Amino acid sequence: MLAVLVVFVILIFSEYLSRYRGVHSELTRKFVHILVGIFVAFWPFFLSWGQIQFLALAFLVVVGVSVKLHIFKSIHAVERNTMGEVLFALVIGILAFIVTNKWVFAASMLHLSLADGFAALVGLGWGDHNKYKIFGHTKSVAGSLAFFFTSVFIMVWYIHFSHAPVGSFNLLILPVMATVTENLAINGTDNMAIPLLVGFALTSSL
């Protein structure tokens, strides 16, 4: 109930910012993306894997209903992001099936929330003059660098708390792989591709 309540409060607050404070929908969407993702990253520390899988299924239903009825306009205002929202909910449940280590789950979700979220925000703020296109979709050097350095920060955090070995794979190769994936996965598919890449990579290295 606490997990559901926290997510609901974040959604309601973002809707308030969008409807009554005039905050752009892209910013409120990323606000939800980052805060909910950070919160979900630490679910294994107070929820069972089965409970996480159930909540992921419930969120998938809520997202579907919200998209159909246009309930949370602050996160659905951009039509192209609908797939990303669905995959965001779906990947939580998939990770809870394939990952058995709490720290691996946390690192995977933090890549989705922090690294991907900061990349989008930095790209919006400082990416106007360093844009490039991949598969017809606009990216920015500023956004990609933000993703990479945030990924490195997450991996340093992961190594410290999980006591994983310090090495080039964790500190360099995986952040590069995740950054490339963020560039190649378009139309919201990065919400699935990034955490699964990190989850599989870290699980295989345990």
C-alpha positions as CSV (number, residue, x, y, z in Angstrom):
1,M,0.0,0.0,0.0
2,L,2.9,2.4,0.8
3,A,4.5,1.7,-2.6
4,V,1.2,2.4,-4.4
5,L,0.5,5.5,-2.3
6,V,4.0,7.1,-3.1
7,V,3.6,6.5,-6.8
8,F,0.0,7.9,-6.8
9,V,1.2,11.1,-4.9
10,I,4.0,11.6,-7.5
11,L,1.4,11.3,-10.4
12,I,-1.1,13.6,-8.7
13,F,1.6,16.2,-8.1
14,S,2.9,16.1,-11.7
15,E,-0.7,16.5,-12.9
16,Y,-1.1,19.5,-10.7
17,L,2.1,21.0,-12.1
18,S,0.9,20.4,-15.6
19,R,-2.7,21.6,-15.3
20,Y,-2.4,24.4,-12.9
21,R,1.2,25.6,-12.9
22,G,1.7,25.5,-16.7
23,V,4.8,23.2,-16.5
24,H,5.5,21.7,-19.9
25,S,4.3,18.1,-20.2
26,E,7.8,16.9,-21.3
27,L,9.2,18.2,-17.9
28,T,6.4,16.7,-15.8
29,R,6.8,13.4,-17.7
30,K,10.5,13.3,-16.9
31,F,9.7,14.3,-13.3
32,V,7.5,11.2,-12.9
33,H,10.0,9.1,-14.8
34,I,12.9,10.0,-12.5
35,L,11.1,10.0,-9.2
36,V,9.1,6.8,-9.7
37,G,12.1,5.0,-11.2
38,I,14.3,5.9,-8.2
39,F,11.6,4.7,-5.8
40,V,11.0,1.5,-7.7
41,A,14.8,0.8,-7.8
42,F,14.7,0.2,-4.0
43,W,11.5,-1.9,-3.9
44,P,13.5,-5.2,-3.4
45,F,14.7,-3.9,-0.1
46,F,11.2,-3.9,1.4
47,L,9.1,-5.9,-1.0
48,S,9.3,-9.5,-2.2
49,W,9.9,-10.3,-5.8
50,G,6.4,-11.6,-6.1
51,Q,5.0,-8.4,-4.7
52,I,7.0,-6.4,-7.2
53,Q,5.7,-8.5,-10.1
54,F,2.2,-8.0,-8.9
55,L,2.6,-4.2,-8.6
56,A,4.2,-4.1,-12.1
57,L,1.2,-5.9,-13.5
58,A,-1.1,-3.4,-11.7
59,F,0.8,-0.4,-13.0
60,L,0.6,-1.9,-16.5
61,V,-3.2,-2.0,-16.2
62,V,-3.3,1.6,-14.8
63,V,-1.1,2.9,-17.6
64,G,-3.4,1.2,-20.2
65,V,-6.5,2.7,-18.6
66,S,-4.9,6.1,-18.2
67,V,-3.9,6.2,-21.9
68,K,-7.3,5.0,-23.0
69,L,-9.2,7.6,-20.9
70,H,-6.6,10.4,-20.9
71,I,-6.5,10.5,-17.1
72,F,-2.9,11.6,-16.5
73,K,-2.3,14.2,-19.2
74,S,0.9,15.3,-17.7
75,I,2.6,12.0,-18.8
76,H,0.4,11.2,-21.8
77,A,0.4,14.5,-23.6
78,V,3.1,13.4,-26.1
79,E,1.6,10.6,-28.1
80,R,4.9,9.1,-29.1
81,N,5.7,8.3,-25.4
82,T,2.8,5.9,-24.9
83,M,4.9,2.9,-25.8
84,G,7.6,4.1,-23.3
85,E,5.1,4.3,-20.5
86,V,3.9,0.8,-21.1
87,L,7.4,-0.6,-21.4
88,F,8.4,1.2,-18.2
89,A,5.7,-0.7,-16.2
90,L,6.4,-4.0,-18.0
91,V,10.2,-3.9,-17.5
92,I,9.7,-3.7,-13.7
93,G,8.0,-7.1,-13.7
94,I,10.4,-8.6,-16.1
95,L,13.4,-7.5,-14.0
96,A,11.8,-9.0,-10.9
97,F,11.7,-12.4,-12.8
98,I,15.2,-12.4,-14.2
99,V,17.2,-10.7,-11.4
100,T,17.8,-12.2,-8.0
101,N,20.2,-9.6,-6.6
102,K,18.7,-6.5,-5.0
103,W,21.6,-4.3,-6.0
104,V,21.5,-5.4,-9.6
105,F,17.8,-4.6,-9.7
106,A,18.5,-1.1,-8.2
107,A,21.4,-0.4,-10.6
108,S,19.2,-1.4,-13.6
109,M,16.3,0.8,-12.6
110,L,18.6,3.7,-11.7
111,H,20.0,3.6,-15.2
112,L,16.4,3.9,-16.5
113,S,15.4,6.7,-14.1
114,L,18.5,8.7,-13.4
115,A,20.7,8.2,-16.4
116,D,18.0,8.2,-19.0
117,G,16.1,11.0,-17.2
118,F,19.1,13.3,-16.8
119,A,20.1,12.7,-20.4
120,A,16.7,14.0,-21.6
121,L,16.8,17.0,-19.3
122,V,20.3,18.0,-20.2
123,G,19.5,17.5,-23.9
124,L,16.5,19.8,-23.5
125,G,18.6,22.5,-21.7
126,W,22.0,22.3,-23.4
127,G,21.6,20.2,-26.6
128,D,20.4,22.8,-29.1
129,H,23.8,23.3,-30.6
130,N,25.2,19.8,-30.5
131,K,22.5,17.7,-32.0
132,Y,22.9,14.6,-34.2
133,K,20.4,12.1,-35.7
134,I,20.2,8.3,-35.4
135,F,17.5,6.5,-37.4
136,G,15.9,9.9,-38.0
137,H,15.6,10.7,-34.3
138,T,17.4,13.7,-32.8
139,K,19.9,13.2,-30.0
140,S,22.5,15.5,-28.5
141,V,26.1,15.2,-27.4
142,A,25.2,16.9,-24.2
143,G,22.5,14.4,-23.4
144,S,24.6,11.4,-24.3
145,L,27.5,12.6,-22.1
146,A,25.0,13.2,-19.3
147,F,23.8,9.6,-19.6
148,F,27.4,8.2,-19.7
149,F,28.6,10.1,-16.6
150,T,25.5,9.3,-14.7
151,S,25.9,5.6,-15.6
152,V,29.5,5.8,-14.3
153,F,28.2,7.3,-11.1
154,I,25.6,4.6,-10.7
155,M,28.2,1.9,-11.2
156,V,30.5,3.4,-8.6
157,W,27.6,3.4,-6.2
158,Y,26.7,-0.2,-7.2
159,I,30.3,-1.4,-6.6
160,H,30.6,0.4,-3.3
161,F,27.4,-1.1,-1.8
162,S,27.3,-4.5,-3.4
163,H,31.0,-5.1,-3.1
164,A,31.2,-6.0,-6.7
165,P,34.7,-6.1,-8.2
166,V,36.2,-2.8,-9.5
167,G,37.2,-3.2,-13.1
168,S,37.0,-1.8,-16.6
169,F,33.7,-3.7,-17.4
170,N,31.7,-2.1,-14.5
171,L,33.3,1.4,-14.7
172,L,33.7,1.8,-18.5
173,I,32.5,-0.9,-20.8
174,L,29.0,-1.2,-19.3
175,P,28.4,2.6,-19.2
176,V,29.5,2.8,-22.9
177,M,27.2,-0.1,-23.8
178,A,24.3,1.5,-21.9
179,T,24.9,4.9,-23.6
180,V,25.0,3.3,-27.1
181,T,21.8,1.4,-26.3
182,E,20.1,4.7,-25.2
183,N,21.0,6.1,-28.6
184,L,19.9,3.2,-30.7
185,A,16.6,2.3,-28.8
186,I,14.0,4.7,-30.1
187,N,10.3,5.5,-29.6
188,G,10.4,4.6,-25.9
189,T,12.0,1.2,-26.4
190,D,15.0,2.4,-24.3
191,N,12.7,2.0,-21.3
192,M,13.0,-1.8,-21.9
193,A,16.4,-2.1,-23.5
194,I,18.5,-0.2,-21.0
195,P,17.5,-1.8,-17.7
196,L,17.5,-5.3,-19.3
197,L,21.0,-4.7,-20.7
198,V,22.3,-3.7,-17.3
199,G,20.4,-6.4,-15.5
200,F,21.6,-9.2,-17.7
201,A,25.2,-7.8,-17.8
202,L,25.5,-7.5,-14.0
203,T,23.8,-10.8,-13.3
204,S,26.2,-12.6,-15.6
205,S,29.1,-11.0,-13.8
206,L,28.1,-12.2,-10.3
